[in-house]
Amino acid sequence: MSTADIANDLVKLCREGRNLEAVDKYYADDIVSVESASGPEMPAETKGIEAIRGKNKWWMDNHEVHSGDANGPFIGEDQFAVEFKYDVTHKPSGKRFKLAEMGLYTVKDGKIVHEHFYYNPGA
């Protein structure tokens, strides 16, 4: 599959709330995921498909998503970017907030090998 094929399908799956299916379908076993900031519950860098599944499960278990959108993809030769916007409630604290982030994905040999998330804390 081309970068564009992967990008378009990943966005479609995310819009449908099927993020874990996108991970299973397109992520390489040795994927590296980088958050622009770490938190007490999540390190800035996560390596390996099982760790990425765990990261996604943690997000879903700890957040109630009221609405979400994925804009894009914006496609380059072996990379693509997607803008995500969410309105969520952090279940443990009850705090509701809006989140905007840009995900930059790198594709090699038909699999996503690297993702990096950049935030807009004022969104």
MMTF fields as JSON, N, C-alpha, C and O atoms, coordinates in Angstrom:
{
  "mmtfVersion": "1.0.0",
  "mmtfProducer": "UNKNOWN",
  "numBonds": 491,
  "numAtoms": 492,
  "numGroups": 123,
  "numChains": 1,
  "numModels": 1,
  "chainsPerModel": [1],
  "groupsPerChain": [123],
  "chainIdList": ["A"],
  "bondAtomList": [4, 2, 8, 6, 12, 10, 16, 14, 20, 18, 24, 22, 28, 26, 32, 30, 36, 34, 40, 38, 44, 42, 48, 46, 52, 50, 56, 54, 60, 58, 64, 62, 68, 66, 72, 70, 76, 74, 80, 78, 84, 82, 88, 86, 92, 90, 96, 94, 100, 98, 104, 102, 108, 106, 112, 110, 116, 114, 120, 118, 124, 122, 128, 126, 132, 130, 136, 134, 140, 138, 144, 142, 148, 146, 152, 150, 156, 154, 160, 158, 164, 162, 168, 166, 172, 170, 176, 174, 180, 178, 184, 182, 188, 186, 192, 190, 196, 194, 200, 198, 204, 202, 208, 206, 212, 210, 216, 214, 220, 218, 224, 222, 228, 226, 232, 230, 236, 234, 240, 238, 244, 242, 248, 246, 252, 250, 256, 254, 260, 258, 264, 262, 268, 266, 272, 270, 276, 274, 280, 278, 284, 282, 288, 286, 292, 290, 296, 294, 300, 298, 304, 302, 308, 306, 312, 310, 316, 314, 320, 318, 324, 322, 328, 326, 332, 330, 336, 334, 340, 338, 344, 342, 348, 346, 352, 350, 356, 354, 360, 358, 364, 362, 368, 366, 372, 370, 376, 374, 380, 378, 384, 382, 388, 386, 392, 390, 396, 394, 400, 398, 404, 402, 408, 406, 412, 410, 416, 414, 420, 418, 424, 422, 428, 426, 432, 430, 436, 434, 440, 438, 444, 442, 448, 446, 452, 450, 456, 454, 460, 458, 464, 462, 468, 466, 472, 470, 476, 474, 480, 478, 484, 482, 488, 486],
  "bondOrderList": [1, 1, 1, 1, 1, 1, 1, 1, 1, 1, 1, 1, 1, 1, 1, 1, 1, 1, 1, 1, 1, 1, 1, 1, 1, 1, 1, 1, 1, 1, 1, 1, 1, 1, 1, 1, 1, 1, 1, 1, 1, 1, 1, 1, 1, 1, 1, 1, 1, 1, 1, 1, 1, 1, 1, 1, 1, 1, 1, 1, 1, 1, 1, 1, 1, 1, 1, 1, 1, 1, 1, 1, 1, 1, 1, 1, 1, 1, 1, 1, 1, 1, 1, 1, 1, 1, 1, 1, 1, 1, 1, 1, 1, 1, 1, 1, 1, 1, 1, 1, 1, 1, 1, 1, 1, 1, 1, 1, 1, 1, 1, 1, 1, 1, 1, 1, 1, 1, 1, 1, 1, 1],
  "groupList": [{"groupName": "MET", "atomNameList": ["N", "CA", "C", "O"], "elementList": ["N", "C", "C", "O"], "formalChargeList": [0, 0, 0, 0], "bondAtomList": [1, 0, 2, 1, 3, 2], "bondOrderList": [1, 1, 2], "singleLetterCode": "M", "chemCompType": "L-PEPTIDE LINKING"}, {"groupName": "SER", "atomNameList": ["N", "CA", "C", "O"], "elementList": ["N", "C", "C", "O"], "formalChargeList": [0, 0, 0, 0], "bondAtomList": [1, 0, 2, 1, 3, 2], "bondOrderList": [1, 1, 2], "singleLetterCode": "S", "chemCompType": "L-PEPTIDE LINKING"}, {"groupName": "THR", "atomNameList": ["N", "CA", "C", "O"], "elementList": ["N", "C", "C", "O"], "formalChargeList": [0, 0, 0, 0], "bondAtomList": [1, 0, 2, 1, 3, 2], "bondOrderList": [1, 1, 2], "singleLetterCode": "T", "chemCompType": "L-PEPTIDE LINKING"}, {"groupName": "ALA", "atomNameList": ["N", "CA", "C", "O"], "elementList": ["N", "C", "C", "O"], "formalChargeList": [0, 0, 0, 0], "bondAtomList": [1, 0, 2, 1, 3, 2], "bondOrderList": [1, 1, 2], "singleLetterCode": "A", "chemCompType": "L-PEPTIDE LINKING"}, {"groupName": "ASP", "atomNameList": ["N", "CA", "C", "O"], "elementList": ["N", "C", "C", "O"], "formalChargeList": [0, 0, 0, 0], "bondAtomList": [1, 0, 2, 1, 3, 2], "bondOrderList": [1, 1, 2], "singleLetterCode": "D", "chemCompType": "L-PEPTIDE LINKING"}, {"groupName": "ILE", "atomNameList": ["N", "CA", "C", "O"], "elementList": ["N", "C", "C", "O"], "formalChargeList": [0, 0, 0, 0], "bondAtomList": [1, 0, 2, 1, 3, 2], "bondOrderList": [1, 1, 2], "singleLetterCode": "I", "chemCompType": "L-PEPTIDE LINKING"}, {"groupName": "ASN", "atomNameList": ["N", "CA", "C", "O"], "elementList": ["N", "C", "C", "O"], "formalChargeList": [0, 0, 0, 0], "bondAtomList": [1, 0, 2, 1, 3, 2], "bondOrderList": [1, 1, 2], "singleLetterCode": "N", "chemCompType": "L-PEPTIDE LINKING"}, {"groupName": "LEU", "atomNameList": ["N", "CA", "C", "O"], "elementList": ["N", "C", "C", "O"], "formalChargeList": [0, 0, 0, 0], "bondAtomList": [1, 0, 2, 1, 3, 2], "bondOrderList": [1, 1, 2], "singleLetterCode": "L", "chemCompType": "L-PEPTIDE LINKING"}, {"groupName": "VAL", "atomNameList": ["N", "CA", "C", "O"], "elementList": ["N", "C", "C", "O"], "formalChargeList": [0, 0, 0, 0], "bondAtomList": [1, 0, 2, 1, 3, 2], "bondOrderList": [1, 1, 2], "singleLetterCode": "V", "chemCompType": "L-PEPTIDE LINKING"}, {"groupName": "LYS", "atomNameList": ["N", "CA", "C", "O"], "elementList": ["N", "C", "C", "O"], "formalChargeList": [0, 0, 0, 0], "bondAtomList": [1, 0, 2, 1, 3, 2], "bondOrderList": [1, 1, 2], "singleLetterCode": "K", "chemCompType": "L-PEPTIDE LINKING"}, {"groupName": "CYS", "atomNameList": ["N", "CA", "C", "O"], "elementList": ["N", "C", "C", "O"], "formalChargeList": [0, 0, 0, 0], "bondAtomList": [1, 0, 2, 1, 3, 2], "bondOrderList": [1, 1, 2], "singleLetterCode": "C", "chemCompType": "L-PEPTIDE LINKING"}, {"groupName": "ARG", "atomNameList": ["N", "CA", "C", "O"], "elementList": ["N", "C", "C", "O"], "formalChargeList": [0, 0, 0, 0], "bondAtomList": [1, 0, 2, 1, 3, 2], "bondOrderList": [1, 1, 2], "singleLetterCode": "R", "chemCompType": "L-PEPTIDE LINKING"}, {"groupName": "GLU", "atomNameList": ["N", "CA", "C", "O"], "elementList": ["N", "C", "C", "O"], "formalChargeList": [0, 0, 0, 0], "bondAtomList": [1, 0, 2, 1, 3, 2], "bondOrderList": [1, 1, 2], "singleLetterCode": "E", "chemCompType": "L-PEPTIDE LINKING"}, {"groupName": "GLY", "atomNameList": ["N", "CA", "C", "O"], "elementList": ["N", "C", "C", "O"], "formalChargeList": [0, 0, 0, 0], "bondAtomList": [1, 0, 2, 1, 3, 2], "bondOrderList": [1, 1, 2], "singleLetterCode": "G", "chemCompType": "PEPTIDE LINKING"}, {"groupName": "TYR", "atomNameList": ["N", "CA", "C", "O"], "elementList": ["N", "C", "C", "O"], "formalChargeList": [0, 0, 0, 0], "bondAtomList": [1, 0, 2, 1, 3, 2], "bondOrderList": [1, 1, 2], "singleLetterCode": "Y", "chemCompType": "L-PEPTIDE LINKING"}, {"groupName": "PRO", "atomNameList": ["N", "CA", "C", "O"], "elementList": ["N", "C", "C", "O"], "formalChargeList": [0, 0, 0, 0], "bondAtomList": [1, 0, 2, 1, 3, 2], "bondOrderList": [1, 1, 2], "singleLetterCode": "P", "chemCompType": "L-PEPTIDE LINKING"}, {"groupName": "TRP", "atomNameList": ["N", "CA", "C", "O"], "elementList": ["N", "C", "C", "O"], "formalChargeList": [0, 0, 0, 0], "bondAtomList": [1, 0, 2, 1, 3, 2], "bondOrderList": [1, 1, 2], "singleLetterCode": "W", "chemCompType": "L-PEPTIDE LINKING"}, {"groupName": "HIS", "atomNameList": ["N", "CA", "C", "O"], "elementList": ["N", "C", "C", "O"], "formalChargeList": [0, 0, 0, 0], "bondAtomList": [1, 0, 2, 1, 3, 2], "bondOrderList": [1, 1, 2], "singleLetterCode": "H", "chemCompType": "L-PEPTIDE LINKING"}, {"groupName": "PHE", "atomNameList": ["N", "CA", "C", "O"], "elementList": ["N", "C", "C", "O"], "formalChargeList": [0, 0, 0, 0], "bondAtomList": [1, 0, 2, 1, 3, 2], "bondOrderList": [1, 1, 2], "singleLetterCode": "F", "chemCompType": "L-PEPTIDE LINKING"}, {"groupName": "GLN", "atomNameList": ["N", "CA", "C", "O"], "elementList": ["N", "C", "C", "O"], "formalChargeList": [0, 0, 0, 0], "bondAtomList": [1, 0, 2, 1, 3, 2], "bondOrderList": [1, 1, 2], "singleLetterCode": "Q", "chemCompType": "L-PEPTIDE LINKING"}],
  "groupTypeList": [0, 1, 2, 3, 4, 5, 3, 6, 4, 7, 8, 9, 7, 10, 11, 12, 13, 11, 6, 7, 12, 3, 8, 4, 9, 14, 14, 3, 4, 4, 5, 8, 1, 8, 12, 1, 3, 1, 13, 15, 12, 0, 15, 3, 12, 2, 9, 13, 5, 12, 3, 5, 11, 13, 9, 6, 9, 16, 16, 0, 4, 6, 17, 12, 8, 17, 1, 13, 4, 3, 6, 13, 15, 18, 5, 13, 12, 4, 19, 18, 3, 8, 12, 18, 9, 14, 4, 8, 2, 17, 9, 15, 1, 13, 9, 11, 18, 9, 7, 3, 12, 0, 13, 7, 14, 2, 8, 9, 4, 13, 9, 5, 8, 17, 12, 17, 18, 14, 14, 6, 15, 13, 3],
  "groupIdList": [1, 2, 3, 4, 5, 6, 7, 8, 9, 10, 11, 12, 13, 14, 15, 16, 17, 18, 19, 20, 21, 22, 23, 24, 25, 26, 27, 28, 29, 30, 31, 32, 33, 34, 35, 36, 37, 38, 39, 40, 41, 42, 43, 44, 45, 46, 47, 48, 49, 50, 51, 52, 53, 54, 55, 56, 57, 58, 59, 60, 61, 62, 63, 64, 65, 66, 67, 68, 69, 70, 71, 72, 73, 74, 75, 76, 77, 78, 79, 80, 81, 82, 83, 84, 85, 86, 87, 88, 89, 90, 91, 92, 93, 94, 95, 96, 97, 98, 99, 100, 101, 102, 103, 104, 105, 106, 107, 108, 109, 110, 111, 112, 113, 114, 115, 116, 117, 118, 119, 120, 121, 122, 123],
  "secStructList": [7, 7, 2, 2, 2, 2, 2, 2, 2, 2, 2, 2, 2, 2, 2, 6, 6, 7, 2, 2, 2, 2, 2, 2, 2, 2, 3, 3, 3, 3, 3, 3, 3, 3, 3, 1, 1, 7, 7, 1, 1, 1, 7, 1, 3, 3, 3, 1, 2, 2, 2, 2, 2, 2, 2, 2, 2, 2, 2, 2, 2, 2, 3, 3, 3, 3, 3, 3, 3, 3, 3, 3, 3, 3, 3, 7, 1, 1, 3, 3, 3, 3, 3, 3, 3, 3, 3, 3, 3, 3, 6, 6, 6, 6, 3, 3, 3, 3, 3, 3, 3, 3, 3, 3, 3, 3, 3, 3, 6, 6, 3, 3, 3, 3, 3, 3, 3, 3, 3, 3, 6, 6, 7],
  "xCoordList": [0.828, 0.0, 0.875, 1.973, 0.366, 1.09, 0.876, -0.015, 1.696, 1.526, 0.135, -0.523, -0.313, -1.64, -2.746, -3.705, -2.633, -3.641, -3.73, -4.821, -2.583, -2.534, -3.103, -3.91, -2.684, -3.133, -4.645, -5.299, -5.195, -6.637, -7.433, -8.457, -6.975, -7.706, -7.557, -8.516, -6.368, -6.18, -7.128, -7.749, -7.245, -8.153, -9.591, -10.344, -9.973, -11.336, -11.617, -12.659, -10.687, -10.858, -10.937, -11.75, -10.094, -10.121, -11.431, -11.977, -11.937, -13.223, -14.356, -15.336, -14.216, -15.23, -14.99, -15.726, -13.954, -13.642, -12.975, -13.001, -12.381, -11.761, -10.23, -9.535, -9.728, -8.297, -7.46, -6.409, -7.923, -7.156, -7.088, -6.095, -8.128, -8.093, -7.023, -6.341, -6.878, -5.831, -4.45, -3.558, -4.272, -3.001, -2.707, -1.614, -3.675, -3.483, -3.197, -2.416, -3.818, -3.726, -2.447, -1.871, -2.001, -0.949, 0.343, 1.334, 0.382, 1.584, 2.578, 2.205, 3.851, 4.935, 5.127, 4.805, 5.645, 5.886, 6.824, 6.69, 7.784, 8.773, 8.472, 9.386, 7.202, 6.755, 7.308, 7.45, 7.613, 8.013, 6.98, 6.682, 6.441, 5.459, 6.027, 6.509, 5.965, 6.515, 5.42, 4.759, 5.245, 4.379, 5.294, 6.415, 4.842, 5.688, 5.933, 6.827, 5.144, 5.351, 4.971, 4.056, 5.678, 5.32, 4.428, 4.363, 3.752, 2.908, 3.178, 3.95, 2.546, 2.787, 2.317, 2.828, 1.351, 0.799, 1.337, 1.106, 2.058, 2.46, 3.83, 4.009, 4.792, 6.106, 6.009, 5.052, 6.989, 7.003, 7.231, 6.712, 7.995, 8.288, 7.831, 8.075, 7.161, 6.679, 7.186, 7.118, 7.692, 8.246, 7.563, 7.339, 7.235, 6.691, 5.17, 4.486, 4.664, 3.23, 2.407, 1.332, 2.881, 2.119, 2.024, 0.979, 3.108, 3.092, 2.149, 1.483, 2.092, 1.185, -0.261, -1.119, -0.537, -1.891, -2.257, -3.376, -1.325, -1.563, -1.806, -2.663, -1.057, -1.225, -2.629, -3.293, -3.071, -4.404, -5.486, -6.49, -5.29, -6.261, -6.333, -7.425, -5.187, -5.159, -5.977, -6.774, -5.772, -6.501, -8.006, -8.768, -8.424, -9.846, -10.436, -11.57, -9.687, -10.17, -10.283, -11.094, -9.478, -9.396, -10.07, -10.047, -10.667, -11.292, -12.637, -12.775, -13.61, -14.899, -14.841, -14.677, -14.974, -14.899, -16.306, -17.173, -16.517, -17.806, -17.905, -18.965, -16.784, -16.722, -15.265, -14.359, -15.067, -13.722, -13.749, -14.734, -12.664, -12.572, -11.123, -10.187, -10.969, -9.649, -9.667, -10.433, -8.818, -8.727, -7.5, -6.416, -7.682, -6.579, -6.959, -8.136, -5.967, -4.54, -3.87, -4.39, -2.701, -1.839, -0.623, 0.161, -0.476, 0.406, 1.683, 1.658, 2.809, 4.103, 4.568, 3.782, 5.833, 6.355, 6.279, 5.704, 6.849, 6.806, 6.273, 6.444, 5.626, 5.028, 3.648, 3.321, 2.854, 1.587, 1.248, 1.71, 0.432, 0.015, -1.505, -2.205, -1.997, -3.436, -3.651, -2.953, -4.627, -5.009, -6.182, -7.196, -6.023, -7.071, -7.606, -6.842, -8.929, -9.565, -10.541, -11.358, -10.44, -11.29, -11.886, -11.266, -13.081, -13.716, -13.906, -14.692, -13.178, -13.153, -13.297, -13.077, -13.669, -13.629, -12.65, -12.745, -11.705, -10.767, -11.549, -11.918, -11.8, -12.677, -12.232, -13.069, -10.945, -10.553, -10.776, -11.117, -10.589, -10.722, -12.073, -12.482, -12.771, -14.023, -13.837, -14.817, -12.593, -12.297, -12.556, -12.026, -13.376, -13.657, -12.759, -12.565, -12.21, -11.322, -11.337, -11.781, -10.839, -10.684, -9.207, -8.351, -8.929, -7.56, -7.431, -8.254, -6.396, -6.057, -4.615, -3.733, -4.387, -3.028, -2.83, -3.779, -1.568, -1.184, -0.328, 0.669, -0.714, 0.071, 0.851, 0.279, 2.145, 3.009, 3.443, 4.055, 3.127, 3.363, 4.397, 4.373, 5.305, 6.301, 6.034, 5.859, 6.005, 5.694, 6.936, 7.66, 7.17, 8.275, 7.8, 7.276, 7.978, 7.603, 6.147, 5.825, 5.263, 3.836, 3.324, 2.18, 4.145, 3.741, 4.153, 5.131, 3.403, 3.778, 4.85, 4.632, 6.01, 7.145, 7.398, 8.106, 6.816, 7.037, 5.832, 5.291, 5.424, 4.395, 4.858, 5.489, 4.528, 4.901, 3.707, 3.146, 3.321, 2.166, 2.605, 3.409, 2.058, 2.327, 1.007, -0.038, 1.059, -0.168, -0.363, 0.585, -1.628, -2.011, -2.782, -3.997, -2.082, -2.746, -3.83, -4.659, -3.838, -4.837, -6.119, -7.042, -6.18, -7.341, -8.554, -9.615],
  "yCoordList": [-1.182, 0.0, 1.249, 1.264, 2.277, 3.538, 4.31, 3.994, 5.311, 6.188, 6.809, 6.893, 7.247, 7.859, 6.871, 7.243, 5.622, 4.6, 4.389, 4.353, 4.254, 4.046, 5.266, 5.128, 6.453, 7.693, 7.851, 8.152, 7.653, 7.819, 6.81, 7.16, 5.575, 4.569, 4.802, 4.618, 5.203, 5.491, 6.603, 6.497, 7.662, 8.76, 8.267, 8.622, 7.462, 6.907, 6.101, 6.273, 5.227, 4.4, 5.256, 4.983, 6.29, 7.16, 7.93, 8.101, 8.392, 9.105, 8.206, 8.682, 6.916, 5.948, 5.433, 4.569, 5.963, 5.524, 4.161, 3.49, 3.755, 2.428, 2.545, 1.949, 3.325, 3.603, 2.343, 2.189, 1.446, 0.218, -0.655, -1.349, -0.625, -1.366, -0.794, -1.539, 0.542, 1.182, 0.755, 0.498, 0.677, 0.222, -1.199, -1.479, -2.087, -3.489, -3.634, -4.494, -2.811, -2.938, -2.326, -2.871, -1.201, -0.429, -0.231, 0.195, -0.52, -0.226, -1.383, -2.553, -1.026, -2.01, -2.546, -1.867, -3.747, -4.358, -3.512, -3.476, -2.824, -2.027, -0.525, 0.297, -0.174, 1.22, 2.023, 1.507, 3.286, 4.226, 5.351, 5.936, 5.644, 6.716, 7.754, 7.418, 9.022, 10.104, 11.131, 11.618, 11.446, 12.544, 13.737, 13.563, 14.928, 16.111, 16.432, 17.21, 15.836, 15.999, 14.698, 13.993, 14.398, 13.218, 13.651, 14.827, 12.684, 12.947, 11.905, 10.973, 12.051, 11.089, 9.68, 8.701, 9.575, 8.263, 7.738, 6.58, 8.589, 8.197, 8.792, 10.008, 7.945, 8.478, 9.189, 8.985, 10.01, 10.732, 9.782, 10.015, 8.722, 7.799, 6.389, 5.891, 5.769, 4.403, 3.594, 4.056, 2.394, 1.561, 0.202, -0.425, -0.243, -1.578, -1.593, -0.812, -2.489, -2.554, -2.85, -2.275, -3.721, -4.031, -2.821, -2.577, -2.062, -0.851, 0.196, 0.92, 0.278, 1.232, 0.813, 1.66, -0.471, -0.947, -0.578, -0.138, -0.756, -0.406, 1.082, 1.484, 1.893, 3.346, 3.733, 4.558, 3.149, 3.428, 2.942, 3.626, 1.776, 1.244, 2.153, 2.43, 2.618, 3.533, 4.787, 5.238, 5.347, 6.557, 6.295, 7.085, 5.203, 4.889, 4.607, 4.997, 3.941, 3.617, 4.848, 4.868, 5.873, 7.026, 8.296, 9.331, 8.219, 9.399, 9.055, 8.06, 9.877, 9.797, 10.79, 11.989, 10.305, 11.166, 11.643, 10.847, 12.956, 13.544, 13.794, 13.622, 14.204, 14.37, 14.328, 14.618, 13.962, 13.897, 14.045, 13.696, 14.564, 14.717, 14.516, 14.808, 14.017, 13.843, 14.585, 14.243, 15.605, 16.391, 15.974, 15.811, 15.804, 15.365, 14.059, 13.715, 13.352, 13.495, 14.506, 14.863, 14.94, 15.807, 14.944, 14.586, 14.619, 13.526, 14.02, 14.903, 13.425, 13.623, 12.298, 11.358, 12.222, 11.017, 9.786, 8.771, 9.863, 8.724, 9.133, 8.415, 10.293, 10.775, 11.35, 11.726, 11.407, 12.127, 12.68, 12.182, 13.72, 14.365, 14.357, 14.412, 14.286, 14.321, 15.236, 15.135, 16.127, 16.975, 16.31, 15.973, 16.132, 15.544, 16.608, 17.384, 16.636, 17.519, 16.682, 15.943, 16.813, 16.04, 16.933, 17.899, 16.591, 17.136, 15.934, 15.036, 15.919, 14.732, 15.104, 16.247, 14.11, 14.213, 13.172, 11.988, 13.637, 12.746, 12.079, 12.73, 10.783, 10.067, 10.147, 10.41, 9.931, 9.96, 11.312, 11.352, 12.42, 13.741, 14.392, 15.304, 13.922, 14.544, 15.834, 16.51, 16.19, 17.435, 17.268, 16.36, 18.158, 18.15, 19.18, 20.282, 18.804, 19.714, 19.404, 18.341, 20.365, 20.188, 20.019, 20.635, 19.169, 18.834, 18.927, 18.392, 19.606, 19.632, 19.168, 19.633, 18.247, 17.76, 17.414, 17.138, 17.44, 17.057, 15.81, 15.803, 14.76, 13.54, 13.478, 13.632, 13.254, 13.09, 11.632, 11.13, 10.962, 9.526, 9.282, 9.93, 8.343, 7.94, 6.495, 5.619, 6.262, 4.946, 4.369, 5.062, 3.078, 2.36, 0.944, 0.271, 0.496, -0.866, -1.19, -2.301, -0.198, -0.428, -0.432, -0.821, -0.007, 0.041, 1.383, 1.999, 1.818, 3.018, 2.619, 1.754, 3.265, 2.925, 3.977, 3.718, 5.16, 6.245, 7.179, 7.495, 7.614, 8.645, 9.638, 9.273, 10.91, 11.955, 12.891, 13.318, 13.207, 14.065, 15.415, 15.506, 16.47, 17.847, 18.452, 18.195, 19.26, 19.762, 21.253, 22.015, 21.638, 23.041, 23.185, 22.989, 23.527, 23.542, 24.607, 24.529, 25.593, 26.638, 26.351, 27.165, 25.213, 24.909, 24.573, 24.293],
  "zCoordList": [0.0, 0.0, 0.0, 0.556, -0.628, -0.663, 0.636, 1.424, 0.839, 1.996, 1.978, 3.015, 0.801, 0.681, 1.038, 1.715, 0.598, 0.925, 2.438, 3.007, 3.07, 4.516, 5.234, 6.152, 4.818, 5.453, 5.363, 6.362, 4.192, 4.007, 4.829, 5.417, 4.873, 5.635, 7.137, 7.886, 7.585, 9.002, 9.447, 10.504, 8.655, 9.0, 9.039, 9.946, 8.078, 8.038, 9.307, 9.938, 9.675, 10.867, 12.135, 13.018, 12.226, 13.402, 13.487, 14.577, 12.365, 12.365, 12.848, 13.421, 12.614, 13.031, 14.449, 14.927, 15.132, 16.488, 16.541, 17.573, 15.437, 15.335, 15.353, 14.53, 16.309, 16.391, 16.589, 15.966, 17.453, 17.689, 16.441, 16.222, 15.63, 14.372, 13.446, 12.743, 13.449, 12.646, 13.13, 12.322, 14.451, 15.016, 14.543, 14.053, 14.689, 14.298, 12.802, 12.395, 12.008, 10.551, 9.975, 9.033, 10.533, 9.859, 10.631, 10.038, 11.927, 12.69, 12.609, 12.692, 12.444, 12.445, 13.863, 14.838, 13.972, 15.286, 16.143, 17.366, 15.492, 16.232, 16.174, 16.248, 16.044, 15.996, 17.18, 18.289, 16.917, 17.963, 17.962, 16.92, 19.137, 19.295, 20.253, 21.335, 19.843, 20.655, 20.93, 20.013, 22.197, 22.623, 22.869, 23.347, 22.555, 22.745, 24.217, 24.548, 25.088, 26.526, 27.22, 26.794, 28.278, 29.063, 30.212, 30.569, 30.773, 31.927, 32.987, 32.761, 34.15, 35.225, 34.872, 35.415, 33.971, 33.611, 32.287, 31.939, 31.538, 30.19, 29.853, 29.924, 29.49, 29.091, 27.737, 26.99, 27.434, 26.16, 24.987, 23.896, 25.196, 24.098, 24.459, 25.557, 23.494, 23.649, 22.466, 21.327, 22.719, 21.654, 21.62, 22.655, 20.399, 20.198, 20.115, 20.776, 19.297, 19.014, 20.277, 20.448, 21.151, 22.365, 23.28, 23.883, 23.389, 24.21, 23.617, 24.356, 22.3, 21.639, 21.872, 22.121, 21.794, 22.116, 23.552, 23.816, 24.47, 25.86, 26.044, 26.831, 25.322, 25.379, 24.902, 25.53, 23.813, 23.292, 24.252, 24.452, 24.842, 25.801, 27.026, 27.523, 27.517, 28.648, 28.333, 29.156, 27.13, 26.735, 26.76, 27.317, 26.166, 26.085, 27.466, 27.742, 28.33, 29.673, 30.568, 31.494, 30.298, 31.183, 30.658, 31.323, 29.473, 28.885, 28.27, 27.557, 28.55, 27.861, 26.718, 26.943, 25.495, 24.318, 23.968, 23.606, 24.082, 23.738, 22.242, 21.639, 21.648, 20.195, 19.771, 20.552, 18.529, 17.988, 16.49, 15.839, 15.941, 14.499, 14.072, 14.817, 12.871, 12.266, 10.937, 10.036, 10.819, 9.585, 8.809, 9.369, 7.522, 6.673, 6.023, 5.919, 5.597, 5.865, 4.924, 3.867, 5.364, 4.585, 4.239, 5.117, 2.971, 2.555, 1.891, 1.034, 2.309, 1.685, 1.099, 0.977, 0.742, 0.093, 0.985, 0.591, 2.179, 3.104, 4.472, 5.458, 4.52, 5.758, 5.479, 4.353, 6.531, 6.445, 7.819, 8.845, 7.809, 9.05, 9.138, 8.127, 10.37, 10.634, 11.836, 12.845, 11.71, 12.829, 13.552, 12.942, 14.854, 15.681, 16.629, 17.202, 16.789, 17.765, 18.575, 18.025, 19.9, 20.79, 21.877, 22.321, 22.286, 23.476, 24.39, 24.09, 25.517, 26.378, 27.844, 28.247, 28.621, 30.072, 30.595, 30.272, 31.409, 32.084, 33.209, 34.186, 33.069, 33.998, 35.456, 36.32, 35.773, 37.181, 37.864, 39.046, 37.135, 37.754, 37.481, 38.2, 36.433, 36.045, 35.266, 34.951, 34.948, 34.241, 32.74, 32.099, 32.202, 30.761, 30.091, 30.605, 28.927, 28.209, 26.715, 26.281, 25.951, 24.509, 24.218, 24.854, 23.241, 22.874, 21.363, 20.621, 20.923, 19.497, 19.372, 20.095, 18.447, 18.241, 16.771, 16.038, 16.367, 15.018, 15.14, 15.861, 14.438, 14.404, 13.111, 12.032, 13.204, 12.035, 11.99, 12.933, 10.903, 10.748, 9.659, 8.613, 9.911, 8.925, 8.52, 9.366, 7.194, 6.633, 5.973, 5.258, 6.23, 5.582, 5.291, 6.178, 4.077, 3.669, 3.987, 4.408, 3.78, 3.94, 5.363, 5.602, 6.323, 7.726, 8.342, 7.917, 9.336, 10.075, 11.086, 11.934, 10.981, 11.836, 12.916, 13.889, 12.736, 13.697, 13.674, 12.615, 14.867, 14.983, 16.034, 17.025, 15.795, 16.742, 16.855, 15.846, 18.088, 18.329, 18.862, 19.789, 18.253, 18.628, 19.079, 18.482, 20.14, 20.771, 20.577, 20.391, 20.628, 20.7, 22.012, 22.043, 23.093, 24.399, 24.534, 25.441, 23.652, 23.73, 22.955, 22.959, 22.298, 21.448, 22.263, 21.704]
}
